Structure formats: structure tokens, C-alpha cells
Amino acid sequence: MSITAQLCDSVKLPGGGALVNGFALESRDGSCRALLRNGHELEVYDLRELLANERAPKAVFPLPWPGWGHGVHSVSPDGTFAVFSGQRSVRAVDTSGETLWEYRHDCWGPEVGHPHTGDEQEVCRGLEHGSCRVSDDGRLVWAHVVAEPVPGDWQERWVVLDAHDGRELGWLPLDSAASGSNHLSHPDGVHMGLSIGMGQDGILLYWARWDGEELTGWDVNEGLDRILTDVHAAHSGFLTVEHYGADVRLHALDGTVIAEREPEPAGDEDDDADDEDDDEAYWDYGCGFVDADTVIASTADSDGCPQRARHWLLDAHTLRVRGVITYPTGPVDGDVRPLGDGTWLTYDDRSETLNRWAQAAAPGAR
């Protein structure tokens, strides 16, 4: 079944691809903010206003380490401070760039025990990094960091900090060797998810909660290799995609699989039926809740044929395929980012355009 998309908003936005295929989109309580790096600054926009071509940011934060281009950062719900995930610390700053607090940790650089010059702006070799997230009530900061309690004893940790002063409230050891990570807040305001990418060694996925006194965490790995993609306020669980795109799954919060769906082939009539690669499809990493009842997911049959990528709508409770999306502007071959409010984003790299879409109303519908 073909489902027609309707274009809601469109804006030319160089660098806007990070909102779709990166970690520059921060969602809280049904609203979304764009966190876009511009030179030596992090600019914060209301997504709706940005799509309406309002180019004045809500807040601007000077980067504490202009030469450090990695890490996933976060901004407080009220927009008064940002927390940056650095190579050797997590730092909270206000809009003037003044440091509010700093939580020091060991270096993400891959050479164990390598020396530093003492210059805080020094960036050590390697692309490895952590991430941080301000809780939705603005009281906590969750951060993925690295520690070396004794020389040669490398350990990654998940720490919870007081957002007011950076004081460590608790931490959990992680069995990971990260290339990078990202956090995902559960809309219940209690639980936090952490997805850790380890390159060719796969993915690790954790959930945790802080009850005010104790940090409790659990992993949902059990030999699995899954990417945490999304969660919705109407669902107690979460969505994952298998590392190599074999399936999409809906999980309960303890990791129990509620539903799963393997990818559908594109099935174009003009394709060469004798080319067995044409029948191979896999889910991309762009997958999430369009709304409480609908999931969007994307497939690509091969990296060499991006024009054959497809976006699919699935039932959010069973992951049954509802249909493939047809765009009025022609094929959309990029990633997709759902917003949870009935719409989703795509980004056209050629025109540097960010688009927001919704499912078109059926003919005759009011």
C-alpha cells in the first residue's frame, strides 16, 4: 500500500542534516529544539520557529573547547545553561560562557596514560567521545565518561550529577569500549537510556533510574546488538534497530520484546529481478514514533542505490507494515527523524533543505 506524504514546512538550513542523522535534535515534553554548532558557538533554536524561517536563536553558548568537535551535548529545559561533553571533563556554562561547574574525568584519547601539556584546549588524538543529557526537570545531568582509577585500568562509567553544582550523585560501571554514545530521556521523567556505539564491536544498550538516593541500572544486551532509537510518552517501552538492520523491535522497559518486524524489499517493477542483491533490504538507523500509534522506519537495498531507499509506516503496537510512503516531490532517499507529533523530518543534502512532513489526509476526509 502506498501512503502519500504532505509537505508541512521547508527551510534551507546548511548543517541541518545533524537534526535528522545526528544528535542535534533535543526533545522535551513534546517540544523540540535544534542544537546547531556555528563556528565556536552552540546555537539553540525552537524547531517550529526554525522551520518557519525564524533565524534568531533562543540562546547561544560559547564552546568551552573550540577545537573539540566531538561529544553529544545538552541544554537545560529553561535554556539558561548548556552542558558539554568534553574529552577530559563535563562542563556546564551559561550564555556568557562562564563556567558554572566542571566534572573532571580521564581522557577519551585512545593512548592509555598519554601525557597532557596542561593546556585545557589541547585535543588529544582519537575520535572517541562520550555524551551527556540534562534531565527533563533540569535537576540532573547524566553523563557517559571514562575513568582510569589506577594506571592501565580503563573503565567507562555512567554518572549522575547534580545539575546545580556538578556534584557526583552516583555512578555505574559500563562494560564498553566506546567510539561514541548518546542518551535518550524516557518521557516518564524517571528513566534514562544510553546507547553506546563500539564500531565494529557493536552496540551496547542500558537503562537506569535515579530515585533521589540510589542509582539503579540494567542492560538489555544479552548478546544482542541493538541501537536505541526512540521512545514515546504513550508507550512504556522503546524501539531498537538491529545493528546491521535485520529487524526493528518494540521492547518493554525491561527489554522484553513486544513486537518485531523484518525489512521489506523495495519491489520496484523496473528493477532487474535477476540481481539477487536487489531483493536484499535492511532497516536504516532512522526509526521512531511519528505518533502514539505510528512508527516510521526506512530501508535501503544497497549503499550503491540510494534512490531505492524507502520510508515505511508501521503500526506502533504490532509493527505491522501499513504501507510505503510516496513523496509528492519525488523520491526522498535520505534518513528520517520522527517528531512524535504526527510529523517527521528529512534533509536534502543537495539543496541543504530541511523538510517536515505528515501523512496526507485521505481523499474526501475532513
Secondary structure as UniProt FT lines:
FT   STRAND          2..12
FT   TURN            14..17
FT   HELIX           18..21
FT   STRAND          25..28
FT   TURN            29..30
FT   STRAND          31..38
FT   TURN            39..40
FT   STRAND          41..46
FT   HELIX           47..51
FT   TURN            52..53
FT   STRAND          59..62
FT   TURN            66..67
FT   STRAND          74..75
FT   TURN            77..78
FT   STRAND          81..85
FT   STRAND          89..94
FT   TURN            95..96
FT   STRAND          99..104
FT   TURN            112..113
FT   TURN            120..121
FT   STRAND          131..134
FT   TURN            136..137
FT   STRAND          140..147
FT   TURN            151..152
FT   STRAND          155..162
FT   TURN            163..165
FT   STRAND          168..174
FT   STRAND          180..185
FT   TURN            187..188
FT   STRAND          191..197
FT   HELIX           199..201
FT   STRAND          203..210
FT   STRAND          215..219
FT   TURN            222..223
FT   STRAND          226..230
FT   TURN            233..234
FT   STRAND          238..242
FT   TURN            243..244
FT   STRAND          248..251
FT   TURN            253..254
FT   STRAND          257..261
FT   TURN            269..270
FT   TURN            273..274
FT   HELIX           276..279
FT   STRAND          282..291
FT   TURN            292..293
FT   STRAND          294..300
FT   TURN            303..304
FT   HELIX           306..308
FT   STRAND          310..315
FT   TURN            316..318
FT   STRAND          321..326
FT   TURN            328..329
FT   STRAND          337..338
FT   STRAND          343..348
FT   TURN            349..352
FT   STRAND          353..359
FT   TURN            363..364
//
